[in-house]
Amino acid sequence: TYLFARHAVQLHPLPAWITGIIFAFGGFLGAQVEHLNQLNASVWFPWLLLFLEGSVSRARWRWLSLLLGGGVIALVFLAGHSQAAFVVLVGTAVYALLHGTVGARRPRDLASMERYPRLGALLIMGTIGVVLSAAQLVPTIELAQLSVRSGGLPYQEAASFSLRPSLIFKSVLPPLLWELPFSEFVAYVGLVGLGLATAGAWYLRPTDAEPALDKTRGRMRIFGRAALGLAILGILLAFGAYNPLYYLLYRFVPGFALFRVPARWLMLYAFGMAVLGGIGASRLLRTRRWMIAVSILLVVGLFVAGRRLAYNQPTAPAAYDSMRTAPAHILADSDSGLHRFLSMSDIQYDPGDMADLQAMYDSRLPQATVYDLIVATKMKEV
């Protein structure tokens, strides 16, 4: 994200660093640490945009950018979360479309395909990515035809885990005075980050002096407006069932019927707000001293907010290093020829020693920590 802000948006180092900090340590990626394959796909999004910009530049390495962008798309596919890959690719396509649209000065310019070189570059990258990851994609597609999702999910299921409008403030603001919402709904960028992004969005408003902008500031506005479009789109799609347009996407746009949890589109909001935050810092903070002070406040604010995230809630080491009875028997029985097994249970079951675990830890650990230990124990037993 830093490299994208530095070389594509052409921000100075400190605003570009602020952009990277907002995205990397904001709530969206932090809350997705528990969904490792989703995280591993989502974090390639800034790299893909960076190589997309490199592929349409006049630099001699633009062809290398095309190849590297194709490699990134392959890595997105191979990360193992098809919905996150869908979000990354759709988000990149929308970014490419927005970038050509917001720079047009006359309505008739919008119809010229010369304004959308990034769409052509993305198509080439996508082709390279599909070829590189075909060894995984082909059997995955074959298996998907036998899946319960092969014909698409029912709308109620596809729209499940939509972000309720009443939850929007808890979603986009850091959890300083309230408990975190469900992890899929977390997308805060910090109070300082939100302020900088608001300043960045304010800077993008149309003015009478806009035609006289120098090249650097004009470029910043184009990138900023594309980022603002991504942020707005991320929120609107995250609303899911609470947005009537989502049903039209479900019915008529391929891909939307295959996935649930529309809240995962908040990734586009998180990245768009990060870019706006960097632009806001570059325009609002004119001295290095102020920039450093605000950067420190940003990091401190994100650190404090992150203390509520799941990866900062430790439990007993037994959650990691204990050997459960069922897997121990299976590992010890090497002569059985048993290589695969299916285990099923509901989340309420007792693995046999739940009362013992509670008696052992209740007096030593907080109740929430003991609960996390028991959840981990059940997962290991299954």
N, C-alpha and C positions, 0 to 999 in steps of 0.2 A: 504494500500500500504506500509505503514511503517512496519507493522508486516510481510508482505511477504518479504520485503527486509531484515529485521532483522533476521527472523528465517529460511526462505527458502534460500535466497541468502547468508545469514550470513554476512551481512555488519555490521560495527560498528554503534552505535546509530546515530551519526551525518550524515554519508552518507545515512543511511536508512531514516532519517528525510528529507533529501534533495530529495530523491526519492518520498516520499509522497507529499512534497510541489509541486514538478514539476507536478505530475499527478492531484492533487486536485485543484490547482490554475492555471493550464495551460489553454490555450484558449479553448480546446475542451469542457471540462465540463462546463466552465464558459459560453460559447456561447449556451450550451444546457439547461440553466436554464429556458428558455422560453418553452422548450419541456419537461414538468415535468415528463411525464411517460417514455420518453426515458432516461432522467437522472436517474430516479429511477431504471431502469433496468441496465444501464451501470455501475453504481457505485458498483455493486456486483461482478464485474469481478475480482478485486484483492482478495476478500474473497474466491471466488471459486478456484483460483490458490493456495491460502494459504492452504485451506483444501485438495486440490489435492495433494500437497506436503506432508502434514501430513499423508494422507492415504497410501503413499508408503514408509513412514519412518519406522524405527524399534521401534518407541516409542509405549508405551502401549496404547496410546490414538488414534492409527490409525483407529480403528473401529469407534470411536466417530467422527473422521474427515470425514469418509465416510457418516455418518448420517448427519452431519452438512453441508457437501457439497451438499447432496441431498436437504436439507432444503433451501440452497441458491438458487439452481436451481428452486425450487418451488417459491421462492420470485421473481426471475427473470421473471418467467412466469406470476405471479400475478401482477407484476408492470404495465402491461397493454400496452406494446409496443412490438409487436411480432417481428419486425425487429431488435430492440435492443437485444432481447433475442436470435435471430438467430446469431447476430454478437458475442455476449458473448459466446455462445456454440461452434460456429465454431472456434472462436479465441482460446478457451480453448483446443479444439481438435487439432488444429494446434500446439499450445504450447506443448502439450503432445507428438506429433509426432516429433517436432523439438528437444525436450529435449532428446529423445532417439537417434535421428539421429546425432546431433552434438557431442555427446560423444563417437561415434564409432571410433575406431582407424583403423579398416580394413573394406573395402567395404563389405566383406562377413558377417560382424557382423550386417549389416543393416537388413538382412532378419530374424534375430532372434527376435521372439516376446517377449523374455525375456527382451529386451531393451525397451519395451513400456508398462511397468506396469501402467502408468498413463492413457493410453487409456482404459484399463480394469476397473480401478477405476472410470473413468469418466462415463463409461457405467452403472456401478452400481449406481453412484450418479444420473445419468439421470433417471434411473428407479424409484428411490426413489422420485425424484422431480416430475415426471409425476404422480405418485400415490398421492402424497400430494396435488397437484394442480388439480387433475382430475375434481373436482366439477366445476372448471372454464374452464378447457381445453375442456371437452366433449361438452358442449353447444357452446363453441367458434368454435370448429371444425364443429359442425353441422351448425352453422350460416355461417361459411366461405364457405360451399358448395353452399350457395345461393348468395354469394358475386360476384361482378363483377370481382374479382381477382381469383375466384375459378379455372379457367383454366390457370391462369398466365396472366401477363400484356403483352401488345405488347412491343417489344424490345425498341422502342424509348421512351416509357413511363418508362419502367424499368430502362433505362439508363439515365433518366432525372436527372438533378442536379449532373452530373458527375463533378469532379474537373478538370478544364482545366489545362493542363501543363503550360500554360502561367501565371497561377495564383498561381503556387506552392510557389513562394517566399513570396507573400503576405499571403499565408495560413500558412506557417510554421515559419514566422518571426513576431515578435510583431509589432503592428500597431503604431509605433512611428512617422513615416514620411508620412503615408498614411492612408486613411480611411479603416476601417475594411471591408473585403469582406463579402458576405452573410454569415449568422451565420453558415450554414451547412459546410462552407469551412474553418472555423477557427480552427487551431490546433497548435498554437504556444506554445513553452515551455520556452520562454524567451531567451534572448541572452546568459545569464550565463548558463541556462539549456542546450541550444544548444551546447555551448562550452564544458560543462562537458560531455554531451552525445557523442560528437565527440571524446573526450579524451578516454571515455569508449570503443567506437568502435575501436579506434586505439590500445588499450591495447589487444583487442581480436585477433589481426592479428597473423597468424602462425609464430613461431620462432623456431630456432634450439634447444633452451633450453626447449621447451614445455614439452618433456617427463619427465624432472626433476622438474616440478612444484610441490609444496607441495599441500596437499589435499585441503586446503582452497582456494588457488588461482586457482587450477584446477576446483573446483566447481564453482567459480565465473565466469570462462570463459565459462563453459557450460551454466549457466543461462544467461550470457551476450549474447552469440551467439543466444540463443533462443529468447531473447528480441529483438536483431537486426533483426532476421527473422520476428518477429511480426511487427516491425516498417516498414520494407520494404514491407511486404504483405499489411499492411494497406494503404500505399501510392499507390501501384499498383492497389488494388481493388477500391480505391477512384477515380482513373482516369476513371473508368467505360467505357463509350463509346470510350474514347481515348486510351484504352488498348484493342487490338484485342482479348486477351485471355478472356476478360469479356464476350464476346458473347458466347464462348464455355461453360463457366460456366452457363450462362443464359439458354443455350440449354440442357445441359446434367447433371447439378448438381441440385438436388431438393432444392428448396427454393429461388434460385437467381431470378427466374421469378416472384416471388410473391411481391417483394418490389422494390421501386424506391429509389432515392437519394443514389447512391453508395458512395458519400462523407462521409456517416456515418461510413464507415470502418476506418476512421481516428482515431477512438477510439483505435484501435490496435497500430497505430503509436504513439499516445499520451502515452500509457502505456509503450510500448517498449522503447521509448526515456527516460521516467522517470527512468526505471531500468538502462539503460545505463548511465544516468546522475549520479545515485548513485554510480555505479561502477567507473565511471570516477573520481568522488570526492574522493573515497577511494584510488585510485591509484595516483592521481595527487597531492592531498593536504595531505602532510605527517605530518603536525603539526596541533594541535587543533586551534591555533590562526588563521592560514590561513583558516581552515575549517569554523570557525565562521564568519570570514570576508566575505568569498564567500557566505555563507548562507544568510547573511544580504543583500548583493548585489542581490542575487537571489530573495529574497522576495520583495525588493524594485522594482526591474525590473518587476516582475509579477504584483505588485500592480499598477504601472504606466500603464502598458499595459492594465490591467483590467478596467481602467477608461473609456475605449472606449466601453466596453461591455454593452449590453442592460440593465442589471440589475443595472448598475450605471448611468442610464439616467433617473432621476426622472421627473415626470410631476405633474400636479395639483392634490391635494387630491380628487377632484371630480371624477377622473378616478376610484376611489375605493368606495367612500361613497355616490355618488349621486344615487337617485332612478329614473330610467327612466320611462317614461309615460306608455309604453306598458306593461312591467312586473308589474308595480304598479296596473294597471287595472286587470290583470290576478290574482294577489295575493289577491286583494280586492274582486273579484267576486267568493266567496267561494261556492255559491249555483249553479254555472253553471255546476258542474260535469266535468269540463274540466281539465284533468290531464296531457295530452300530447298535444303538438302542434308542427308544423313544420314551421319554418320561413326561407325564402330564400331571398337573395338579392345579388347584385354585390357589389364590394368594393367602388363604386363611389357614392352610394346613399346618400341622405340627410335625416337624421332622423327627420328633421323638425325644428331644432333649431341650425343647424350648423353655420349659419351666426351670431346668437346671441352669441354662444360660442367664435367664432373668434373675435367678437367685444369686448367681455368681457376680453379676455386674450391676444390679440395681443400686446397690449401696455405694458403688465406686464411680459410676458414670451417669451423666444426665439421661433422662428418659429418652430423649430424641436420639442420643448416641447409641443407646441399647437397642432401640427400634431399628436403626440402620444396620447394626450388627446382625440382628435376627433376619432382616431382609437379605443381607449378603449370605448368611448361612443357608437360607432356603434356596437361594439361587445356586449355590455350590452343591447342595444336596441333589437338586434337580439335574 
